[in-house]
Amino acid sequence: MKKKIFLIFSLLSLSLVFLFLGNNRELDKALLLKGGSFLEGLKIIHKKNGTSIWTLKASRADITEGSDRVKLNDVVLRVENKDMTIYSPEGFYNMESRDLTLNGKIKAVSKGYTIITESVEWNQSKGEIKTKEAVKIESKKFNVEGVGMEADSEQKVRILKNVKATFYR
């Protein structure tokens, strides 16, 4: 079953803009943007079978004419089924694939641990998260540092190189 995201955009003489993304549906291809536009206070809710899977909030979303990528500022991504909140100063959301790239000082907070890195690529359809940057995973029971990380939808996490782990009693 194909999924569709609706995006409705209005540009009037006073630049009235609004965006609505529907329940995990494909982007309406008839949308044509005139020049660079932006939204303030963006919120995207991804639902599956009526249940919220994740919610993305950004203070600003810059839309470029002819591009499927939207530049996001002050990103907060709440992943409901993983009980995790991810904070990033900027990112890019691909409206067609729904993939997300986050850049800057990224902090992911979950029950019992925190992950810190400088960039993250999230392939939403595969449920995979990757980074090539330095990574720190901190908790009360252990700390792990390394370079590069891959995580899948089953929460299997792999630090790729230069791994240093400290475990606490």
trRosetta pair geometry for C-beta under 8 A, 3 or more apart (Angstrom, degrees):
i j d omega theta_ij theta_ji phi_ij phi_ji
2 25 7.6 60 129 -150 75 71
2 26 5.8 -23 164 -21 105 123
3 23 7.9 -109 -158 116 99 63
3 24 4.5 -54 -165 140 135 78
3 25 4.7 -131 168 -108 59 34
3 26 5.8 124 94 -37 52 66
4 22 6.3 6 104 72 79 129
4 24 7.9 66 46 113 36 41
4 25 2.3 -15 69 165 53 104
4 26 4.1 -32 -108 38 60 63
4 27 7.3 -161 -162 -19 62 15
4 28 7.3 59 -175 -61 106 67
5 21 4.7 -15 -164 -155 106 88
5 22 5.6 178 -138 44 41 76
5 24 7.1 -32 -71 -144 84 14
5 25 5.1 168 -45 75 34 64
5 26 6.1 -84 18 144 68 11
5 27 4.8 -13 69 -76 98 60
5 28 7.7 -114 93 -11 56 68
5 95 6.5 -141 86 -174 145 85
5 98 7.5 150 -41 -77 143 107
6 20 5.7 -10 99 100 102 93
6 21 6.6 167 61 -132 56 30
6 22 4.3 61 13 -18 97 113
6 25 6.6 23 -28 75 73 123
6 27 7.7 144 -96 -138 15 44
6 28 5.5 38 -130 -24 59 116
7 19 5.7 -19 -148 -149 82 86
7 20 6.9 170 -122 61 33 53
7 21 6.3 6 -80 -86 77 72
7 27 5.8 1 0 -147 116 92
7 28 6.0 -148 39 36 73 97
7 31 5.4 -5 85 -75 107 163
7 95 6.8 -5 -48 -159 146 141
8 18 6.7 0 92 93 93 86
8 19 7.0 164 56 -129 58 33
8 20 5.3 10 24 30 102 102
8 28 8.0 38 -70 36 61 145
8 31 8.0 -137 -104 -101 27 116
9 17 6.4 -9 -153 -147 80 79
9 18 7.3 -172 -115 65 44 43
9 19 6.5 10 -83 -88 82 74
9 31 6.2 82 20 -152 116 113
9 33 6.4 -23 112 -98 162 84
9 37 7.1 100 -164 104 130 164
9 63 7.8 -116 -112 90 147 169
10 16 5.4 -18 102 97 108 95
10 17 6.6 -168 64 -108 64 35
10 18 6.7 11 26 28 98 82
11 15 6.2 -17 -147 -125 76 53
11 16 7.3 165 -127 56 24 59
11 17 6.8 18 -87 -83 66 83
11 33 8.0 105 -33 -152 134 62
11 34 5.6 -118 48 46 164 117
11 37 6.9 -107 -86 -99 117 137
12 15 6.9 -118 61 -36 61 14
12 16 4.7 18 25 21 110 104
15 37 7.7 -178 -157 -131 102 95
17 37 5.9 163 -113 180 144 119
17 38 7.4 109 93 80 168 38
17 39 5.8 -136 125 -93 122 75
18 39 7.3 91 -128 -123 33 114
19 39 5.2 -54 1 -83 123 158
19 42 6.6 -4 64 -121 132 97
19 61 7.2 -51 18 73 160 144
21 44 4.9 0 56 -127 140 97
21 45 7.9 163 83 39 97 55
21 95 7.9 -136 -109 -139 123 93
22 25 4.8 -8 88 29 116 116
23 46 7.7 109 -149 -153 51 40
23 47 4.7 -46 -135 57 100 106
24 46 5.6 74 -69 -154 97 81
24 47 6.5 -132 -9 61 107 55
24 48 6.5 30 -5 -79 159 72
24 98 7.7 6 -132 -85 74 163
26 29 7.9 -12 140 -37 110 90
26 96 7.6 16 -151 -142 81 63
27 31 7.1 -75 165 21 100 130
27 68 7.5 -177 23 -136 164 97
27 95 5.0 65 -75 144 144 107
27 96 5.9 -76 13 -90 128 59
28 31 5.4 96 92 -28 91 101
33 37 5.8 -127 -162 11 118 124
33 63 5.8 -147 -121 132 161 118
33 64 7.8 132 89 126 148 20
33 65 4.7 -146 90 -103 101 71
33 66 7.7 -119 54 -20 102 47
34 37 7.6 71 66 -46 60 118
34 65 6.9 15 -147 -97 8 127
35 65 5.9 -20 -85 -39 5 131
36 62 6.8 -8 -172 -172 103 96
36 63 7.1 156 -159 82 54 57
36 64 5.9 -17 -110 -111 83 60
36 65 6.7 -92 -66 -13 46 90
37 62 7.7 159 89 -156 40 52
37 63 4.8 -15 70 61 87 107
38 60 5.8 0 179 -173 121 98
38 61 6.3 162 -158 83 69 48
38 62 4.7 -27 -100 -102 100 60
38 63 6.5 178 -89 14 40 76
39 42 5.1 86 104 -70 122 99
39 60 7.0 159 82 -155 52 50
39 61 4.5 -1 52 53 100 101
39 63 7.2 54 -11 -19 94 111
40 59 6.8 -17 -154 164 73 59
40 60 5.5 -20 -106 -100 63 74
41 59 6.9 -5 -74 -147 45 42
42 56 7.6 -18 122 115 101 90
42 57 6.8 156 90 -155 64 45
42 58 4.5 0 58 56 112 93
42 59 7.9 -4 25 56 82 7
42 60 7.4 77 -3 -164 107 9
42 61 4.3 53 -40 -20 152 126
42 72 7.1 -104 61 -124 142 99
43 55 6.8 -9 -169 -174 90 98
43 56 7.2 162 -153 86 42 54
43 57 5.1 -5 -104 -104 77 79
44 55 7.1 165 85 -156 52 50
44 56 4.5 0 54 55 101 102
44 57 8.0 -164 24 -70 64 38
44 93 7.6 145 2 -157 158 161
45 52 5.8 -57 -170 -127 105 104
45 54 7.9 -178 -150 96 45 45
45 55 5.1 -10 -106 -108 72 86
46 52 7.3 99 74 -158 51 61
46 53 4.9 -55 104 59 98 104
46 54 4.9 14 45 55 115 81
46 55 7.4 -154 20 -75 72 39
46 56 7.7 50 -16 -5 102 97
46 98 7.6 99 -103 -165 134 137
46 124 7.8 -129 -127 -164 167 138
47 50 6.2 -4 172 -138 124 11
47 51 6.2 153 -156 72 82 30
47 52 5.5 -47 -97 -92 82 46
47 53 6.4 160 -117 -1 24 85
48 51 6.0 -30 68 61 67 85
48 53 5.2 48 4 -45 105 124
51 80 7.8 -151 156 96 92 149
52 55 6.4 1 -177 -50 123 99
52 80 5.3 107 108 -29 90 157
53 79 7.5 -21 153 -151 66 65
53 80 6.0 -151 -169 39 20 110
53 81 6.2 -25 -146 -9 67 113
54 77 6.3 2 -178 -176 118 89
54 78 6.3 166 -156 87 65 55
54 79 4.9 -20 -104 -107 105 58
54 80 6.2 -149 -82 1 43 83
55 77 7.4 168 85 -153 48 46
55 78 4.6 1 54 54 95 105
55 80 7.4 71 -5 -43 91 101
56 72 7.8 -61 165 -131 118 160
56 75 6.9 -27 -164 -158 92 95
56 76 7.5 153 -156 83 45 51
56 77 5.1 -9 -106 -107 77 81
56 78 7.9 -159 -72 25 35 66
56 93 7.1 118 144 -93 162 140
56 100 7.3 -161 -105 -101 145 146
57 75 7.3 145 82 -155 53 46
57 76 4.6 -8 59 59 102 98
57 77 7.8 -167 26 -74 64 39
57 78 7.9 34 -1 -4 101 99
58 61 5.4 95 88 -61 135 88
58 72 3.9 -99 -119 -160 153 103
58 73 6.0 107 -178 56 100 47
58 74 6.1 129 -157 75 58 68
58 75 5.1 -16 -96 -96 90 66
58 76 7.7 -177 -74 22 44 66
58 91 7.5 -123 -99 49 127 103
59 73 5.2 -62 61 97 95 95
59 74 3.9 31 1 56 115 130
60 72 7.3 154 85 -155 55 45
60 73 4.3 13 52 39 97 118
60 74 7.2 75 17 29 78 99
61 70 5.0 5 -173 168 104 120
61 71 7.0 152 -158 78 50 49
61 72 5.5 -13 -103 -100 76 70
61 73 7.7 -146 -67 17 37 75
61 93 7.6 -34 -134 32 116 124
62 70 6.8 159 72 -168 46 66
62 71 4.3 -10 54 59 104 105
62 73 7.9 64 -14 -21 98 102
63 67 7.7 -179 -174 68 59 97
63 70 5.5 -22 -93 -116 71 93
64 67 4.3 25 81 27 103 131
64 69 7.1 5 36 75 112 82
64 71 7.6 60 -23 -6 105 103
68 94 5.5 35 124 -160 105 75
68 95 5.0 -135 -171 46 76 89
68 96 4.5 -29 -159 -8 145 107
68 97 7.7 81 139 5 138 81
69 92 5.0 -7 -167 -174 111 112
69 93 7.1 144 -154 73 57 40
69 94 5.6 -31 -94 -97 70 65
69 95 7.5 -154 -81 -1 19 82
70 92 6.9 151 72 -157 43 59
70 93 4.8 -19 58 60 100 93
70 94 8.0 -179 16 -83 75 19
70 95 6.2 76 -17 -46 110 101
71 90 7.0 -13 -176 -169 88 106
71 91 7.8 160 -158 88 49 39
71 92 5.8 -29 -102 -100 54 77
72 75 5.0 66 126 -76 126 108
72 90 6.3 152 86 -160 63 55
72 91 4.5 -13 60 64 113 84
72 92 6.8 -173 12 -83 88 23
72 93 5.8 63 -32 -13 124 103
73 89 7.2 -23 -157 167 64 60
73 90 5.6 -20 -108 -103 54 79
74 89 6.5 -14 -83 -144 48 46
74 90 7.8 5 -26 -75 35 52
75 86 7.5 -16 121 110 102 90
75 87 7.2 152 89 -158 67 37
75 88 4.4 -7 60 63 112 94
75 89 7.5 12 20 76 83 7
75 90 6.9 99 -10 -144 109 11
75 91 4.6 16 -37 9 158 125
75 102 6.2 -129 71 -119 150 106
76 85 6.6 -11 -170 -172 90 100
76 86 7.3 156 -156 80 41 53
76 87 5.8 -5 -105 -104 72 70
77 85 7.1 158 82 -158 50 50
77 86 4.3 -9 58 56 101 104
77 88 7.7 15 0 10 105 108
77 100 7.2 111 -90 147 150 167
77 102 7.8 -104 -5 -71 134 138
78 84 7.7 166 -154 91 45 49
78 85 5.1 -14 -103 -106 71 82
78 86 8.0 -161 -70 22 29 69
79 82 4.3 4 116 42 119 110
79 83 7.6 -44 92 16 78 14
79 84 4.6 2 53 61 109 94
79 85 7.6 -164 21 -78 70 34
79 86 7.2 46 -12 -9 104 105
80 83 7.4 15 -177 -73 32 46
82 110 6.7 -61 144 -116 90 129
82 155 7.3 155 -126 -84 109 112
83 110 5.9 98 101 -150 79 87
83 111 5.7 7 117 -13 131 106
84 108 5.8 6 -178 -178 116 98
84 109 6.8 159 -155 80 66 42
84 110 4.1 -30 -99 -83 87 102
85 108 7.3 170 87 -152 40 54
85 109 5.3 -13 61 59 88 94
85 110 7.7 166 20 -74 59 56
86 102 7.0 -117 149 -59 125 171
86 106 6.7 -3 -173 -172 97 98
86 107 7.3 166 -152 88 52 44
86 108 4.5 -15 -102 -102 84 83
86 109 7.8 178 -82 19 37 64
86 120 7.6 -84 -166 54 142 161
87 106 7.0 164 83 -153 55 51
87 107 4.8 -6 55 60 103 91
87 108 7.7 -172 20 -77 65 38
87 109 7.5 26 -3 -3 105 104
88 91 5.4 70 102 -48 138 110
88 102 3.9 -104 -108 -166 170 117
88 103 6.9 97 -179 50 120 32
88 104 5.6 127 -171 59 77 105
88 105 7.7 178 -132 81 56 43
88 106 4.7 -4 -95 -106 96 86
88 107 7.9 179 -69 25 56 59
88 120 7.5 -119 -83 31 142 112
89 103 7.4 -64 67 95 86 66
89 104 3.6 -83 41 125 108 170
89 105 6.6 58 -13 41 112 74
90 102 7.4 149 93 -156 44 58
90 103 5.3 -25 80 65 93 93
90 104 5.4 104 27 -18 82 127
91 100 6.0 10 169 -176 132 91
91 101 5.9 169 -160 90 79 51
91 102 4.2 -31 -97 -103 113 60
91 103 6.4 161 -91 15 52 72
92 100 7.3 164 83 -154 50 48
92 101 4.7 3 51 55 96 102
92 103 8.0 37 -7 -5 89 109
93 98 7.5 -15 -173 -147 89 43
93 99 7.8 168 -153 86 47 44
93 100 5.4 -11 -105 -106 71 80
94 97 4.5 7 109 47 130 94
94 98 6.5 -73 81 -14 81 10
94 99 4.6 18 33 50 123 84
94 100 7.5 -136 15 -68 77 39
95 98 7.4 19 -158 -76 21 55
97 123 8.0 -50 154 -143 121 71
97 124 7.4 147 141 39 76 102
97 125 6.9 -84 -175 -15 83 120
98 124 4.6 -69 114 53 101 148
98 125 7.1 113 64 -44 107 84
99 121 7.2 3 175 -175 113 83
99 122 6.3 172 -161 88 66 62
99 123 5.5 -18 -116 -113 108 49
99 124 5.8 -152 -92 3 47 91
99 125 7.8 -52 -69 3 85 89
100 120 7.9 8 111 106 90 95
100 121 7.7 165 90 -155 51 42
100 122 4.5 0 60 54 92 112
100 124 6.8 74 -1 -48 93 107
101 119 7.2 -5 -177 -171 88 96
101 120 7.1 174 -153 88 47 53
101 121 5.1 -10 -106 -106 83 72
101 122 7.5 -165 -75 21 37 71
102 106 5.2 95 124 -100 125 131
102 119 6.6 169 89 -151 61 48
102 120 4.6 8 49 51 104 96
102 122 7.5 40 -7 -9 100 107
103 106 7.7 -103 -164 -48 6 110
103 118 7.2 8 -156 158 58 68
103 119 5.1 1 -107 -107 66 89
104 118 7.0 -130 121 -158 8 63
105 116 7.4 -16 -171 -161 80 96
105 118 6.8 -29 -93 -110 41 62
106 115 7.9 -18 117 111 95 87
106 116 6.9 154 85 -152 61 46
106 117 5.3 -19 63 68 111 72
106 118 6.6 156 12 -120 96 8
106 119 7.0 140 -9 -81 135 14
106 120 5.6 -174 162 -10 174 115
107 114 6.4 -15 -167 -173 90 107
107 115 7.4 154 -156 80 42 53
107 116 5.5 -6 -104 -102 72 79
108 114 6.8 156 81 -161 55 54
108 115 4.2 -2 54 54 109 102
108 116 7.8 -156 24 -67 71 38
109 114 5.3 -11 -105 -111 67 87
110 113 5.8 0 65 63 95 77
110 114 7.5 174 27 -86 65 42
110 115 7.9 28 6 -4 105 97
112 139 5.4 19 157 -140 73 120
112 140 7.1 -85 -154 19 71 97
112 141 7.8 -2 -175 10 105 109
113 137 5.9 5 -179 -178 125 89
113 138 6.5 156 -156 81 72 43
113 139 3.9 -43 -95 -75 84 107
114 137 7.4 167 83 -153 45 47
114 138 4.9 -14 58 60 93 96
114 139 7.4 164 15 -73 65 60
115 135 6.7 -20 -166 -166 94 98
115 136 7.1 158 -154 84 46 54
115 137 5.2 -13 -101 -102 77 75
115 138 7.9 177 -80 20 31 70
115 149 8.0 -171 -161 127 129 175
116 135 7.3 149 78 -158 52 49
116 136 4.5 -6 55 56 100 103
116 138 7.3 19 0 0 108 111
117 120 6.3 105 82 -59 127 92
117 131 5.0 33 162 159 154 172
117 133 5.1 125 -175 87 98 116
117 134 6.6 -179 -130 88 75 51
117 135 4.7 -16 -84 -103 112 72
117 136 7.4 179 -64 22 64 65
117 149 7.0 -114 -78 20 152 130
118 131 7.6 135 57 -166 63 130
118 133 4.2 -138 47 -172 98 162
118 134 6.9 55 -2 47 108 79
119 131 5.5 151 87 -135 69 100
119 132 7.3 -9 73 42 117 75
119 133 5.1 122 33 -16 86 134
120 129 6.0 -15 -169 -168 107 100
120 130 7.4 143 -158 74 58 37
120 131 5.1 -48 -98 -70 57 109
121 129 7.2 156 80 -155 49 49
121 130 5.0 -19 60 63 99 89
121 131 7.0 158 13 -79 75 55
122 128 7.4 168 -152 90 47 49
122 129 5.1 -12 -103 -103 76 80
123 126 4.4 10 114 40 119 107
123 127 7.4 -33 91 25 79 18
123 128 4.6 9 49 56 109 94
123 129 7.8 -154 24 -72 69 35
123 130 7.7 30 -7 3 101 105
124 127 7.2 26 -168 -76 31 44
126 152 7.8 -73 146 -140 91 82
126 153 7.3 -144 146 -33 52 112
127 152 6.2 60 107 -179 96 59
127 153 2.9 29 125 -73 148 107
128 150 7.0 -20 -167 -165 101 87
128 151 7.0 156 -155 82 53 52
128 152 5.6 -20 -101 -111 76 61
128 153 7.2 -60 -59 -35 53 77
129 149 7.5 -11 114 113 92 100
129 150 7.3 154 84 -156 57 40
129 151 4.5 -4 56 56 102 102
130 148 7.9 -14 -171 -164 81 78
130 149 6.9 176 -147 89 42 60
130 150 5.2 0 -105 -105 83 73
130 151 7.8 -165 -70 25 46 65
131 135 6.3 128 79 -70 131 113
131 148 6.4 -171 97 -136 65 40
131 149 5.1 19 48 44 95 90
132 147 7.5 9 171 167 51 85
132 148 5.2 -6 -134 -99 43 87
133 147 7.2 -104 150 -149 22 71
133 148 7.5 126 40 -74 26 44
134 145 7.2 -4 -174 -171 94 91
134 146 7.4 179 -148 100 59 30
134 147 5.4 -39 -95 -101 57 72
135 144 7.8 -6 113 111 97 90
135 145 6.9 167 88 -150 57 47
135 146 5.7 -13 57 65 97 73
135 147 7.1 152 11 -110 83 20
135 148 7.2 -87 -6 60 119 15
135 149 4.6 63 -52 -34 166 128
135 159 6.3 -147 69 -120 129 100
136 143 7.1 -18 -168 -169 90 94
136 144 7.4 157 -157 84 43 52
136 145 5.2 -9 -104 -102 73 82
137 142 7.7 11 107 107 99 94
137 143 6.9 163 86 -156 59 45
137 144 4.4 4 52 54 106 98
137 145 7.8 -160 24 -69 66 40
137 157 7.7 94 -76 141 155 156
137 159 8.0 -120 -2 -66 122 124
138 143 5.2 4 -112 -114 67 88
139 142 5.6 22 56 51 104 64
139 143 7.2 -170 32 -74 60 52
140 168 7.0 -99 153 66 53 138
141 167 6.8 -11 156 -154 73 75
141 168 5.7 -148 -155 55 32 92
142 165 6.4 -8 -174 -171 115 94
142 166 6.4 163 -156 87 64 53
142 167 4.7 -21 -102 -107 97 64
142 168 6.5 -157 -74 11 43 80
143 165 7.2 167 88 -152 52 49
143 166 4.7 6 52 53 95 101
144 159 6.3 -150 155 -37 120 151
144 163 6.9 -20 -168 -160 96 91
144 164 7.3 156 -156 82 48 50
144 165 4.7 -8 -106 -105 81 84
144 166 7.8 -163 -72 26 43 61
145 162 7.8 -51 122 123 84 90
145 163 7.3 153 85 -151 50 43
145 164 4.7 -9 60 58 97 99
145 165 7.8 -171 25 -75 61 43
146 149 7.2 118 82 -70 109 87
146 159 3.6 92 56 175 154 126
146 160 6.7 157 144 47 123 53
146 161 6.3 153 -176 78 102 33
146 162 5.3 151 -145 84 66 70
146 163 4.1 -9 -90 -95 126 61
146 164 6.7 171 -68 16 70 64
147 159 7.7 91 46 -180 31 90
147 160 6.4 -69 96 70 64 95
147 161 5.1 -30 64 72 99 87
147 162 4.8 45 7 42 104 119
148 159 6.9 117 84 -170 66 53
148 160 3.2 -30 96 34 123 131
148 161 5.9 48 34 20 119 84
149 157 6.6 -14 -168 -168 105 93
149 158 6.9 156 -154 82 55 50
149 159 5.5 -25 -99 -105 81 58
149 160 6.6 -130 -69 -11 29 90
150 157 7.4 162 86 -152 47 47
150 158 4.9 -7 58 57 92 101
150 160 6.9 79 -7 -60 95 101
151 155 6.8 -11 -171 -141 106 37
151 156 6.8 167 -148 81 58 46
151 157 4.5 -11 -99 -102 96 75
151 158 7.4 180 -75 20 50 65
152 155 7.4 -75 74 -8 63 15
152 156 5.1 6 38 49 104 94
159 163 4.8 118 101 -100 128 108
